[in-house]
Amino acid sequence: MLSLHSAFAALATPTAAQAQAWSTFIQLGLPGLRDEQWKYTQLHRLYSQSFSAHQLTPSVTAPDGVKVMQVAIPRDDTTQPFIALSQALNSHELLIEVPDGVTITQPLMLEFATAGTQPALIASRVVVKLGRNSQLTLIERHSSANDISHANILATNINLDENARLVHCCLQVENQSSFQLSTTNVVVSKHAQYFNHHFNLGGSVGRADINVKLSGADAYTELNGLQFATGNQVHDTHSRIEHCVPRARSSETYHGIADQRGQVVFNGKVMVHKHAIGTDAQQSSRNLLLSPKAEIDTKPELEIYADDVKCAHGATVGQLDNTALFYLRSRGIGEQQARGILTMAFADSVINRVPVAAVRDELTALVHARFGANVEVAS
């Protein structure tokens, strides 16, 4: 089993907040196959292993004007089991704060690089606060220094004050034996904007929960993501956007690619509350199956309690276009390279949305590497 009891018992002097969080976690319990929100995630892979508990402080590259500090975790009343667990195993969290009226032109980089010689359960917590009229680009990168199995449980809370703007890029490239369970909770105030670009490429199981609450009029969020599961990987993204006030807008574009025995899961829910008139919510889930043994499960949802709204969603699952493959083959391109070109084009439509050139370049290289060859065509 996951040995969570022994992990918590090994803590020297847990704080009152940690003890309360542990009690909450015990009450909530670990999710399983009978939980609708977790039935595709294959957490039995995680539960069947034994880990020792460790904390991971990310490497931070912070430009001038950003406040970065370790602070004590306040009591966090939550109904999310892995949020409670992250608090139970941590007494402090990383606080990133941008003051009112400050625009940060250089990205802030958080590098979560897991090392060690023994399987480890790692819980990390990050809080991001942007003041009124402030702007920041935040880049998260999750990687492994070796092939040792580990489980990363990450909880991120983000609060954007009036007219703030955050671009949040997250790149998950853990080793093939590892697990990542991340939860991001975001509150977007009046006229504020939150952009999330999430790329789930590594690990044995990668699960991302992204929850955005549009709490101020004319707030905006845009969620973009790519999941590429191959081998026996499971990549699972659950998004939830709540339109709580009038005239807020949201846009979601998620692409999934499943090869070999890989599994891609997407569940996106948009909830429009009773008084959220003038809501504009658009959601798209497009998926590509590259193998008859691969699996894709997609479920976009709308829950609307207000009139005078514009909401739409759609989902597709398909294979590479045979006509396009034939055209490329007729130009002297080998089958593997032709398939790679078409798959890369499918991935590029999401990658190109990332506004940071260095992140786009790394993603392009990583997706190219999945094909074992350069897929570009000489002009």
Sequence and secondary structure as in RCSB ss.txt:
>XXXX:A:sequence
MLSLHSAFAALATPTAAQAQAWSTFIQLGLPGLRDEQWKYTQLHRLYSQSFSAHQLTPSVTAPDGVKVMQVAIPR
DDTTQPFIALSQALNSHELLIEVPDGVTITQPLMLEFATAGTQPALIASRVVVKLGRNSQLTLIERHSSANDISH
ANILATNINLDENARLVHCCLQVENQSSFQLSTTNVVVSKHAQYFNHHFNLGGSVGRADINVKLSGADAYTELNG
LQFATGNQVHDTHSRIEHCVPRARSSETYHGIADQRGQVVFNGKVMVHKHAIGTDAQQSSRNLLLSPKAEIDTKP
ELEIYADDVKCAHGATVGQLDNTALFYLRSRGIGEQQARGILTMAFADSVINRVPVAAVRDELTALVHARFGANV
EVAS
>XXXX:A:secstr
   HHHHHHT SS  HHHHHHHHHHHHH    TTSTTTTTS THHHHTS  EEEE   EEE  TT EEEEEE   
   S HHHHHHHHT SEEEEEEE TT B  S EEEEEEE  SS EEEEEEEEEEE TT EEEEEEEEEESSS  E
EEEEEEEEEE TT EEEEEEEEE  TT EEEEEEEEEE TT EEEEEEEE  SSEEEEEEEEEE STT EEEEEE
EEEE TT EEEEEEEEEE STT EEEEEEEEEE TT EEEEEEEEEE TT TT EEEEEEEEEE STT EEEEEE
EEEE  SS EEEEEEEEE   HHHHHHHHHTT  HHHHHHHHHHHHHHHHHTT S HHHHHHHHHHHHHTTTS  
    
